[in-house]
Every structure is written in structure tokens, then in C-alpha cells.
């Protein structure tokens, strides 16, 4: 789990996860288009996320398709949240999103 927390600690990597979640199968270039820094820097972030098992990269010819792997995040969720807190936390986060005009994460 240490690798997962290290990967999630960086704001750019969390943003990459958001981008991949919204665009399953996106290419490396597609992810890089969302950032001002170099493609090489994006690839380094992707490598950290892949090493933490948060992303799965699938080769498709010359390109790589990127998919999110939610299992490590689910494992964190399962470890620290009881059944009782799951009920309340889910309701409170839905209320937060509704009040702030956001869509569910």
C-alpha cells in the first residue's frame, strides 16, 4: 500500500487518474494533452501509477491504451471504513457534491 499512497500523494498523478477514469482507453498522448509539462514527465507519472497498480496499460499496435485499476483504492476503503461509516460517508459525500454542484467522483 505504500506505493499507492506515494502515487496518490502527487496532485498531477491524481489528475491523471481523473483523466483516465473519464476517458478509459486514452493514449499517453491523450493524457499528455491535458498538461503543460512534457510528455516525458507524464510518462514518469504514468510509470509511478502503474507501479502502484493504479493503472493498467495495454498495448494496441504502436500505442498504449490506459485504464484505471480501482482495486488498490477499494482495498484502502475496505481496510479503514466500517459498514456503519460507509453508510454515513456515502450519504455525506453525495450531499457535498450536490451542494457544490459537482458530479459524483
N, CA, C and O atoms as a printed pandas DataFrame, in Angstrom:
     atom_number atom_name residue_name chain_id  residue_number  x_coord  y_coord  z_coord
0              1         N          UNK        A               1    0.809   -1.203    0.000
1              2        CA          UNK        A               1    0.000    0.000    0.000
2              3         C          UNK        A               1    0.848    1.261    0.000
3              4         O          UNK        A               1    0.368    2.339   -0.349
4              5         N          UNK        A               2    2.097    1.126    0.389
5              6        CA          UNK        A               2    2.971    2.299    0.429
6              7         C          UNK        A               2    3.101    2.940   -0.951
7              8         O          UNK        A               2    3.092    4.164   -1.075
8              9         N          UNK        A               3    3.219    2.115   -1.978
9             10        CA          UNK        A               3    3.320    2.647   -3.342
10            11         C          UNK        A               3    2.042    3.378   -3.755
11            12         O          UNK        A               3    2.100    4.390   -4.453
12            13         N          UNK        A               4    0.915    2.874   -3.329
13            14        CA          UNK        A               4   -0.364    3.511   -3.659
14            15         C          UNK        A               4   -0.428    4.894   -3.025
15            16         O          UNK        A               4   -0.780    5.867   -3.693
16            17         N          UNK        A               5   -0.090    4.991   -1.733
17            18        CA          UNK        A               5   -0.129    6.285   -1.061
18            19         C          UNK        A               5    0.877    7.255   -1.664
19            20         O          UNK        A               5    0.587    8.443   -1.804
20            21         N          UNK        A               6    2.064    6.755   -2.024
21            22        CA          UNK        A               6    3.062    7.614   -2.661
22            23         C          UNK        A               6    2.536    8.136   -4.000
23            24         O          UNK        A               6    2.695    9.314   -4.321
24            25         N          UNK        A               7    1.916    7.260   -4.766
25            26        CA          UNK        A               7    1.383    7.661   -6.071
26            27         C          UNK        A               7    0.258    8.675   -5.915
27            28         O          UNK        A               7    0.179    9.636   -6.681
28            29         N          UNK        A               8   -0.607    8.472   -4.937
29            30        CA          UNK        A               8   -1.745    9.370   -4.735
30            31         C          UNK        A               8   -1.359   10.692   -4.087
31            32         O          UNK        A               8   -2.148   11.637   -4.091
32            33         N          UNK        A               9   -0.159   10.769   -3.533
33            34        CA          UNK        A               9    0.280   11.987   -2.847
34            35         C          UNK        A               9    0.517   13.147   -3.810
35            36         O          UNK        A               9    0.502   14.305   -3.392
36            37         N          UNK        A              10    0.732   12.859   -5.071
37            38        CA          UNK        A              10    1.041   13.902   -6.049
38            39         C          UNK        A              10   -0.225   14.354   -6.774
39            40         O          UNK        A              10   -0.974   13.528   -7.297
40            41         N          UNK        A              11   -0.460   15.655   -6.802
41            42        CA          UNK        A              11   -1.669   16.208   -7.416
42            43         C          UNK        A              11   -1.759   15.885   -8.907
43            44         O          UNK        A              11   -2.845   15.601   -9.413
44            45         N          UNK        A              12   -0.638   15.926   -9.607
45            46        CA          UNK        A              12   -0.653   15.621  -11.047
46            47         C          UNK        A              12   -1.072   14.185  -11.295
47            48         O          UNK        A              12   -1.804   13.908  -12.245
48            49         N          UNK        A              13   -0.616   13.263  -10.449
49            50        CA          UNK        A              13   -1.000   11.858  -10.626
50            51         C          UNK        A              13   -2.480   11.646  -10.312
51            52         O          UNK        A              13   -3.144   10.837  -10.960
52            53         N          UNK        A              14   -2.995   12.367   -9.322
53            54        CA          UNK        A              14   -4.437   12.271   -9.043
54            55         C          UNK        A              14   -5.229   12.810  -10.239
55            56         O          UNK        A              14   -6.278   12.272  -10.592
56            57         N          UNK        A              15   -4.726   13.854  -10.841
57            58        CA          UNK        A              15   -5.385   14.417  -12.032
58            59         C          UNK        A              15   -5.345   13.427  -13.194
59            60         O          UNK        A              15   -6.315   13.295  -13.940
60            61         N          UNK        A              16   -4.221   12.734  -13.340
61            62        CA          UNK        A              16   -4.117   11.706  -14.378
62            63         C          UNK        A              16   -5.172   10.625  -14.148
63            64         O          UNK        A              16   -5.822   10.179  -15.094
64            65         N          UNK        A              17   -5.342   10.204  -12.901
65            66        CA          UNK        A              17   -6.370    9.199  -12.601
66            67         C          UNK        A              17   -7.755    9.703  -12.982
67            68         O          UNK        A              17   -8.565    8.948  -13.520
68            69         N          UNK        A              18   -8.031   10.979  -12.705
69            70        CA          UNK        A              18   -9.319   11.562  -13.096
70            71         C          UNK        A              18   -9.496   11.539  -14.614
71            72         O          UNK        A              18  -10.572   11.215  -15.118
72            73         N          UNK        A              19   -8.440   11.882  -15.328
73            74        CA          UNK        A              19   -8.492   11.915  -16.794
74            75         C          UNK        A              19   -8.729   10.509  -17.349
75            76         O          UNK        A              19   -9.560   10.317  -18.236
76            77         N          UNK        A              20   -7.997    9.537  -16.821
77            78        CA          UNK        A              20   -8.141    8.156  -17.304
78            79         C          UNK        A              20   -9.512    7.601  -16.934
79            80         O          UNK        A              20  -10.120    6.877  -17.722
80            81         N          UNK        A              21   -9.999    7.931  -15.751
81            82        CA          UNK        A              21  -11.335    7.468  -15.346
82            83         C          UNK        A              21  -12.396    7.992  -16.314
83            84         O          UNK        A              21  -13.314    7.263  -16.688
84            85         N          UNK        A              22  -12.269    9.245  -16.713
85            86        CA          UNK        A              22  -13.247    9.862  -17.614
86            87         C          UNK        A              22  -13.066    9.429  -19.066
87            88         O          UNK        A              22  -13.983    9.571  -19.875
88            89         N          UNK        A              23  -11.878    8.898  -19.401
89            90        CA          UNK        A              23  -11.559    8.551  -20.798
90            91         C          UNK        A              23  -10.877    7.190  -20.863
91            92         O          UNK        A              23   -9.727    7.094  -21.293
92            93         N          UNK        A              24  -11.565    6.147  -20.446
93            94        CA          UNK        A              24  -10.978    4.805  -20.437
94            95         C          UNK        A              24  -10.396    4.466  -21.800
95            96         O          UNK        A              24  -11.044    4.668  -22.826
96            97         N          UNK        A              25   -9.169    3.949  -21.806
97            98        CA          UNK        A              25   -8.511    3.581  -23.047
98            99         C          UNK        A              25   -7.772    4.721  -23.714
99           100         O          UNK        A              25   -7.325    4.593  -24.854
100          101         N          UNK        A              26   -7.637    5.852  -23.002
101          102        CA          UNK        A              26   -6.929    7.015  -23.537
102          103         C          UNK        A              26   -5.462    6.661  -23.799
103          104         O          UNK        A              26   -4.902    5.790  -23.133
104          105         N          UNK        A              27   -4.853    7.328  -24.756
105          106        CA          UNK        A              27   -3.447    7.097  -25.069
106          107         C          UNK        A              27   -2.558    7.983  -24.200
107          108         O          UNK        A              27   -3.035    8.904  -23.538
108          109         N          UNK        A              28   -1.269    7.692  -24.212
109          110        CA          UNK        A              28   -0.305    8.518  -23.479
110          111         C          UNK        A              28   -0.367    9.954  -23.996
111          112         O          UNK        A              28   -0.366   10.901  -23.210
112          113         N          UNK        A              29   -0.420   10.110  -25.302
113          114        CA          UNK        A              29   -0.511   11.459  -25.872
114          115         C          UNK        A              29   -1.800   12.153  -25.447
115          116         O          UNK        A              29   -1.811   13.360  -25.205
116          117         N          UNK        A              30   -2.880   11.391  -25.357
117          118        CA          UNK        A              30   -4.140   11.957  -24.908
118          119         C          UNK        A              30   -4.047   12.486  -23.489
119          120         O          UNK        A              30   -4.601   13.541  -23.180
120          121         N          UNK        A              31   -3.354   11.763  -22.625
121          122        CA          UNK        A              31   -3.135   12.237  -21.254
122          123         C          UNK        A              31   -2.220   13.453  -21.274
123          124         O          UNK        A              31   -2.489   14.444  -20.596
124          125         N          UNK        A              32   -1.151   13.382  -22.040
125          126        CA          UNK        A              32   -0.169   14.477  -22.095
126          127         C          UNK        A              32   -0.801   15.777  -22.578
127          128         O          UNK        A              32   -0.357   16.857  -22.189
128          129         N          UNK        A              33   -1.823   15.692  -23.414
129          130        CA          UNK        A              33   -2.503   16.888  -23.922
130          131         C          UNK        A              33   -3.148   17.718  -22.811
131          132         O          UNK        A              33   -3.422   18.902  -23.007
132          133         N          UNK        A              34   -3.392   17.113  -21.653
133          134        CA          UNK        A              34   -4.025   17.806  -20.536
134          135         C          UNK        A              34   -3.038   18.553  -19.639
135          136         O          UNK        A              34   -3.446   19.201  -18.675
136          137         N          UNK        A              35   -1.746   18.466  -19.948
137          138        CA          UNK        A              35   -0.727   19.038  -19.071
138          139         C          UNK        A              35    0.208   19.972  -19.828
139          140         O          UNK        A              35    0.446   19.810  -21.025
140          141         N          UNK        A              36    0.730   20.950  -19.101
141          142        CA          UNK        A              36    1.677   21.896  -19.690
142          143         C          UNK        A              36    3.093   21.323  -19.704
143          144         O          UNK        A              36    3.940   21.788  -20.467
144          145         N          UNK        A              37    3.359   20.313  -18.864
145          146        CA          UNK        A              37    4.706   19.763  -18.848
146          147         C          UNK        A              37    4.886   18.710  -19.933
147          148         O          UNK        A              37    3.927   18.339  -20.610
148          149         N          UNK        A              38    6.101   18.235  -20.096
149          150        CA          UNK        A              38    6.469   17.390  -21.233
150          151         C          UNK        A              38    5.812   16.011  -21.189
151          152         O          UNK        A              38    5.367   15.537  -20.143
152          153         N          UNK        A              39    5.771   15.395  -22.356
153          154        CA          UNK        A              39    5.270   14.024  -22.480
154          155         C          UNK        A              39    6.124   13.085  -21.635
155          156         O          UNK        A              39    5.613   12.140  -21.033
156          157         N          UNK        A              40    7.425   13.351  -21.595
157          158        CA          UNK        A              40    8.342   12.540  -20.791
158          159         C          UNK        A              40    7.958   12.599  -19.319
159          160         O          UNK        A              40    7.972   11.571  -18.641
160          161         N          UNK        A              41    7.616   13.780  -18.810
161          162        CA          UNK        A              41    7.190   13.930  -17.414
162          163         C          UNK        A              41    5.889   13.175  -17.169
163          164         O          UNK        A              41    5.727   12.543  -16.125
164          165         N          UNK        A              42    4.967   13.235  -18.116
165          166        CA          UNK        A              42    3.713   12.493  -17.996
166          167         C          UNK        A              42    4.003   11.001  -17.934
167          168         O          UNK        A              42    3.394   10.286  -17.139
168          169         N          UNK        A              43    4.917   10.529  -18.754
169          170        CA          UNK        A              43    5.258    9.108  -18.766
170          171         C          UNK        A              43    5.863    8.675  -17.428
171          172         O          UNK        A              43    5.622    7.555  -16.978
172          173         N          UNK        A              44    6.639    9.543  -16.795
173          174        CA          UNK        A              44    7.189    9.214  -15.480
174          175         C          UNK        A              44    6.065    9.074  -14.457
175          176         O          UNK        A              44    6.088    8.164  -13.628
176          177         N          UNK        A              45    5.087    9.968  -14.513
177          178        CA          UNK        A              45    3.941    9.869  -13.615
178          179         C          UNK        A              45    3.140    8.590  -13.890
179          180         O          UNK        A              45    2.703    7.912  -12.960
180          181         N          UNK        A              46    2.955    8.272  -15.158
181          182        CA          UNK        A              46    2.236    7.047  -15.520
182          183         C          UNK        A              46    2.952    5.818  -14.982
183          184         O          UNK        A              46    2.306    4.872  -14.529
184          185         N          UNK        A              47    4.277    5.823  -15.028
185          186        CA          UNK        A              47    5.062    4.697  -14.531
186          187         C          UNK        A              47    4.850    4.507  -13.023
187          188         O          UNK        A              47    4.707    3.380  -12.548
188          189         N          UNK        A              48    4.830    5.623  -12.273
189          190        CA          UNK        A              48    4.587    5.550  -10.827
190          191         C          UNK        A              48    3.200    4.974  -10.556
191          192         O          UNK        A              48    3.038    4.120   -9.684
192          193         N          UNK        A              49    2.205    5.438  -11.301
193          194        CA          UNK        A              49    0.836    4.935  -11.126
194          195         C          UNK        A              49    0.720    3.466  -11.520
195          196         O          UNK        A              49    0.000    2.700  -10.880
196          197         N          UNK        A              50    1.422    3.083  -12.559
197          198        CA          UNK        A              50    1.403    1.679  -12.980
198          199         C          UNK        A              50    2.125    0.801  -11.949
199          200         O          UNK        A              50    1.657   -0.296  -11.644
200          201         N          UNK        A              51    3.246    1.264  -11.416
201          202        CA          UNK        A              51    3.970    0.511  -10.390
202          203         C          UNK        A              51    3.135    0.329   -9.124
203          204         O          UNK        A              51    3.287   -0.661   -8.408
204          205         N          UNK        A              52    2.248    1.295   -8.855
205          206        CA          UNK        A              52    1.343    1.200   -7.700
206          207         C          UNK        A              52    0.097    0.381   -8.044
207          208         O          UNK        A              52   -0.791    0.218   -7.207
208          209         N          UNK        A              53    0.031   -0.127   -9.260
209          210        CA          UNK        A              53   -1.087   -0.938   -9.752
210          211         C          UNK        A              53   -2.387   -0.146   -9.846
211          212         O          UNK        A              53   -3.474   -0.723   -9.804
212          213         N          UNK        A              54   -2.274    1.185   -9.973
213          214        CA          UNK        A              54   -3.456    2.032  -10.117
214          215         C          UNK        A              54   -3.875    2.190  -11.573
215          216         O          UNK        A              54   -5.004    2.587  -11.862
216          217         N          UNK        A              55   -2.962    1.878  -12.486
217          218        CA          UNK        A              55   -3.251    1.948  -13.918
218          219         C          UNK        A              55   -2.838    0.648  -14.580
219          220         O          UNK        A              55   -1.896   -0.019  -14.152
220          221         N          UNK        A              56   -3.553    0.306  -15.620
221          222        CA          UNK        A              56   -3.196   -0.819  -16.481
222          223         C          UNK        A              56   -2.974   -0.253  -17.874
223          224         O          UNK        A              56   -3.843    0.423  -18.425
224          225         N          UNK        A              57   -1.810   -0.530  -18.436
225          226        CA          UNK        A              57   -1.505   -0.096  -19.790
226          227         C          UNK        A              57   -1.557   -1.307  -20.707
227          228         O          UNK        A              57   -0.955   -2.345  -20.432
228          229         N          UNK        A              58   -2.288   -1.152  -21.796
229          230        CA          UNK        A              58   -2.496   -2.242  -22.746
230          231         C          UNK        A              58   -1.975   -1.795  -24.102
231          232         O          UNK        A              58   -2.394   -0.764  -24.627
232          233         N          UNK        A              59   -1.070   -2.565  -24.659
233          234        CA          UNK        A              59   -0.515   -2.218  -25.956
234          235         C          UNK        A              59   -1.546   -2.480  -27.050
235          236         O          UNK        A              59   -2.193   -3.526  -27.087
236          237         N          UNK        A              60   -1.681   -1.483  -27.950
237          238        CA          UNK        A              60   -2.588   -1.587  -29.088
238          239         C          UNK        A              60   -1.818   -1.085  -30.301
239          240         O          UNK        A              60   -1.869    0.097  -30.642
240          241         N          UNK        A              61   -1.104   -2.004  -30.946
241          242        CA          UNK        A              61   -0.226   -1.593  -32.046
242          243         C          UNK        A              61    0.926   -0.782  -31.493
243          244         O          UNK        A              61    1.666   -1.251  -30.627
244          245         N          UNK        A              62    1.080    0.429  -31.989
245          246        CA          UNK        A              62    2.164    1.301  -31.530
246          247         C          UNK        A              62    1.763    2.149  -30.328
247          248         O          UNK        A              62    2.610    2.800  -29.716
248          249         N          UNK        A              63    0.498    2.145  -29.993
249          250        CA          UNK        A              63    0.016    2.956  -28.881
250          251         C          UNK        A              63   -0.245    2.097  -27.654
251          252         O          UNK        A              63   -0.353    0.874  -27.731
252          253         N          UNK        A              64   -0.341    2.778  -26.526
253          254        CA          UNK        A              64   -0.749    2.127  -25.291
254          255         C          UNK        A              64   -2.075    2.728  -24.863
255          256         O          UNK        A              64   -2.235    3.947  -24.815
256          257         N          UNK        A              65   -3.018    1.859  -24.553
257          258        CA          UNK        A              65   -4.296    2.306  -24.005
258          259         C          UNK        A              65   -4.187    2.222  -22.484
259          260         O          UNK        A              65   -3.640    1.261  -21.943
260          261         N          UNK        A              66   -4.711    3.233  -21.807
261          262        CA          UNK        A              66   -4.566    3.311  -20.365
262          263         C          UNK        A              66   -5.934    3.163  -19.710
263          264         O          UNK        A              66   -6.909    3.797  -20.113
264          265         N          UNK        A              67   -5.980    2.315  -18.694
265          266        CA          UNK        A              67   -7.204    2.068  -17.934
266          267         C          UNK        A              67   -6.907    2.186  -16.443
267          268         O          UNK        A              67   -5.807    1.865  -15.994
268          269         N          UNK        A              68   -7.885    2.645  -15.686
269          270        CA          UNK        A              68   -7.732    2.753  -14.238
270          271         C          UNK        A              68   -7.996    1.384  -13.608
271          272         O          UNK        A              68   -8.842    0.621  -14.074
272          273         N          UNK        A              69   -7.261    1.098  -12.554
273          274        CA          UNK        A              69   -7.483   -0.109  -11.759
274          275         C          UNK        A              69   -7.872    0.355  -10.362
275          276         O          UNK        A              69   -7.019    0.808   -9.599
276          277         N          UNK        A              70   -9.124    0.250  -10.028
277          278        CA          UNK        A              70   -9.634    0.775   -8.758
278          279         C          UNK        A              70   -9.414   -0.169   -7.576
279          280         O          UNK        A              70   -9.717    0.196   -6.439
280          281         N          UNK        A              71   -8.902   -1.354   -7.816
281          282        CA          UNK        A              71   -8.762   -2.339   -6.739
282          283         C          UNK        A              71   -7.903   -1.825   -5.579
283          284         O          UNK        A              71   -8.317   -1.984   -4.430
284          285         N          UNK        A              72   -6.728   -1.218   -5.812
285          286        CA          UNK        A              72   -5.945   -0.732   -4.663
286          287         C          UNK        A              72   -6.683    0.331   -3.842
287          288         O          UNK        A              72   -6.557    0.363   -2.618
288          289         N          UNK        A              73   -7.442    1.189   -4.497
289          290        CA          UNK        A              73   -8.200    2.213   -3.774
290          291         C          UNK        A              73   -9.332    1.552   -2.995
291          292         O          UNK        A              73   -9.621    1.948   -1.866
292          293         N          UNK        A              74   -9.967    0.558   -3.582
293          294        CA          UNK        A              74  -11.023   -0.178   -2.887
294          295         C          UNK        A              74  -10.462   -0.893   -1.663
295          296         O          UNK        A              74  -11.122   -0.965   -0.626
296          297         N          UNK        A              75   -9.243   -1.421   -1.780
297          298        CA          UNK        A              75   -8.616   -2.095   -0.639
298          299         C          UNK        A              75   -8.375   -1.133    0.515
299          300         O          UNK        A              75   -8.551   -1.500    1.676
300          301         N          UNK        A              76   -7.976    0.089    0.206
301          302        CA          UNK        A              76   -7.805    1.115    1.238
302          303         C          UNK        A              76   -9.151    1.420    1.882
303          304         O          UNK        A              76   -9.259    1.494    3.106
304          305         N          UNK        A              77  -10.152    1.592    1.073
305          306        CA          UNK        A              77  -11.504    1.867    1.546
306          307         C          UNK        A              77  -11.987    0.744    2.478
307          308         O          UNK        A              77  -12.500    1.004    3.566
308          309         N          UNK        A              78  -11.816   -0.488    2.037
309          310        CA          UNK        A              78  -12.260   -1.634    2.831
310          311         C          UNK        A              78  -11.508   -1.740    4.153
311          312         O          UNK        A              78  -12.078   -2.136    5.169
312          313         N          UNK        A              79  -10.246   -1.390    4.134
313          314        CA          UNK        A              79   -9.423   -1.526    5.336
314          315         C          UNK        A              79   -9.843   -0.559    6.441
315          316         O          UNK        A              79   -9.871   -0.941    7.611
316          317         N          UNK        A              80  -10.167    0.679    6.091
317          318        CA          UNK        A              80  -10.363    1.690    7.115
318          319         C          UNK        A              80  -11.793    2.145    7.351
319          320         O          UNK        A              80  -12.040    2.942    8.256
320          321         N          UNK        A              81  -12.723    1.667    6.572
321          322        CA          UNK        A              81  -14.106    2.090    6.782
322          323         C          UNK        A              81  -14.967    0.928    7.231
323          324         O          UNK        A              81  -14.977   -0.131    6.604
324          325         N          UNK        A              82  -15.682    1.131    8.312
325          326        CA          UNK        A              82  -16.607    0.108    8.800
326          327         C          UNK        A              82  -17.898    0.201    7.997
327          328         O          UNK        A              82  -18.124    1.168    7.271
328          329         N          UNK        A              83  -18.730   -0.807    8.136
329          330        CA          UNK        A              83  -20.025   -0.789    7.451
330          331         C          UNK        A              83  -20.850    0.423    7.863
331          332         O          UNK        A              83  -21.521    1.035    7.032
332          333         N          UNK        A              84  -20.800    0.768    9.143
333          334        CA          UNK        A              84  -21.554    1.917    9.646
334          335         C          UNK        A              84  -21.057    3.218    9.013
335          336         O          UNK        A              84  -21.863    4.032    8.562
336          337         N          UNK        A              85  -19.742    3.418    8.975
337          338        CA          UNK        A              85  -19.222    4.669    8.415
338          339         C          UNK        A              85  -19.399    4.739    6.910
339          340         O          UNK        A              85  -19.522    5.833    6.358
340          341         N          UNK        A              86  -19.415    3.605    6.236
341          342        CA          UNK        A              86  -19.671    3.595    4.786
342          343         C          UNK        A              86  -21.027    4.219    4.492
343          344         O          UNK        A              86  -21.166    5.030    3.576
344          345         N          UNK        A              87  -22.016    3.836    5.273
345          346        CA          UNK        A              87  -23.359    4.373    5.066
346          347         C          UNK        A              87  -23.364    5.896    5.214
347          348         O          UNK        A              87  -23.883    6.602    4.349
348          349         N          UNK        A              88  -22.797    6.392    6.288
349          350        CA          UNK        A              88  -22.804    7.829    6.548
350          351         C          UNK        A              88  -21.878    8.582    5.608
351          352         O          UNK        A              88  -22.237    9.652    5.117
352          353         N          UNK        A              89  -20.698    8.045    5.350
353          354        CA          UNK        A              89  -19.747    8.731    4.467
354          355         C          UNK        A              89  -20.310    8.856    3.063
355          356         O          UNK        A              89  -20.174    9.907    2.436
356          357         N          UNK        A              90  -20.942    7.798    2.554
357          358        CA          UNK        A              90  -21.530    7.855    1.217
358          359         C          UNK        A              90  -22.604    8.917    1.110
359          360         O          UNK        A              90  -22.641    9.677    0.142
360          361         N          UNK        A              91  -23.474    8.972    2.099
361          362        CA          UNK        A              91  -24.533    9.979    2.089
362          363         C          UNK        A              91  -23.995   11.389    2.195
363          364         O          UNK        A              91  -24.477   12.300    1.522
364          365         N          UNK        A              92  -22.993   11.569    3.044
365          366        CA          UNK        A              92  -22.420   12.904    3.218
366          367         C          UNK        A              92  -21.647   13.374    1.987
367          368         O          UNK        A              92  -21.696   14.553    1.637
368          369         N          UNK        A              93  -20.944   12.467    1.338
369          370        CA          UNK        A              93  -20.231   12.894    0.124
370          371         C          UNK        A              93  -21.206   13.211   -0.995
371          372         O          UNK        A              93  -20.982   14.153   -1.756
372          373         N          UNK        A              94  -22.290   12.440   -1.114
373          374        CA          UNK        A              94  -23.304   12.773   -2.131
374          375         C          UNK        A              94  -23.908   14.144   -1.865
375          376         O          UNK        A              94  -24.135   14.920   -2.793
376          377         N          UNK        A              95  -24.171   14.445   -0.580
377          378        CA          UNK        A              95  -24.689   15.762   -0.208
378          379         C          UNK        A              95  -23.687   16.856   -0.551
379          380         O          UNK        A              95  -24.067   17.904   -1.075
380          381         N          UNK        A              96  -22.420   16.623   -0.263
381          382        CA          UNK        A              96  -21.362   17.593   -0.580
382          383         C          UNK        A              96  -21.346   17.881   -2.079
383          384         O          UNK        A              96  -21.333   19.042   -2.487
384          385         N          UNK        A              97  -21.347   16.839   -2.893
385          386        CA          UNK        A              97  -21.329   17.029   -4.347
386          387         C          UNK        A              97  -22.560   17.789   -4.819
387          388         O          UNK        A              97  -22.469   18.666   -5.678
388          389         N          UNK        A              98  -23.697   17.450   -4.260
389          390        CA          UNK        A              98  -24.940   18.113   -4.651
390          391         C          UNK        A              98  -24.902   19.590   -4.287
391          392         O          UNK        A              98  -25.276   20.438   -5.097
392          393         N          UNK        A              99  -24.455   19.906   -3.077
393          394        CA          UNK        A              99  -24.401   21.301   -2.626
394          395         C          UNK        A              99  -23.375   22.113   -3.406
395          396         O          UNK        A              99  -23.571   23.305   -3.646
396          397         N          UNK        A             100  -22.297   21.477   -3.794
397          398        CA          UNK        A             100  -21.240   22.177   -4.541
398          399         C          UNK        A             100  -21.456   22.142   -6.037
399          400         O          UNK        A             100  -20.673   22.716   -6.793
400          401         N          UNK        A             101  -22.513   21.471   -6.474
401          402        CA          UNK        A             101  -22.814   21.417   -7.908
402          403         C          UNK        A             101  -21.865   20.547   -8.687
403          404         O          UNK        A             101  -21.674   20.759   -9.884
404          405         N          UNK        A             102  -21.259   19.561   -8.029
405          406        CA          UNK        A             102  -20.330   18.653   -8.697
406          407         C          UNK        A             102  -21.040   17.344   -8.992
407          408         O          UNK        A             102  -22.075   17.021   -8.410
408          409         N          UNK        A             103  -20.445   16.603   -9.919
409          410        CA          UNK        A             103  -20.921   15.246  -10.175
410          411         C          UNK        A             103  -20.225   14.335   -9.204
411          412         O          UNK        A             103  -19.160   14.664   -8.683
412          413         N          UNK        A             104  -20.832   13.169   -8.952
413          414        CA          UNK        A             104  -20.185   12.174   -8.084
414          415         C          UNK        A             104  -18.830   11.825   -8.660
415          416         O          UNK        A             104  -18.667   11.651   -9.868
416          417         N          UNK        A             105  -17.821   11.724   -7.725
417          418        CA          UNK        A             105  -16.439   11.400   -8.091
418          419         C          UNK        A             105  -16.382   10.263   -8.960
419          420         O          UNK        A             105  -15.296    9.850   -9.367
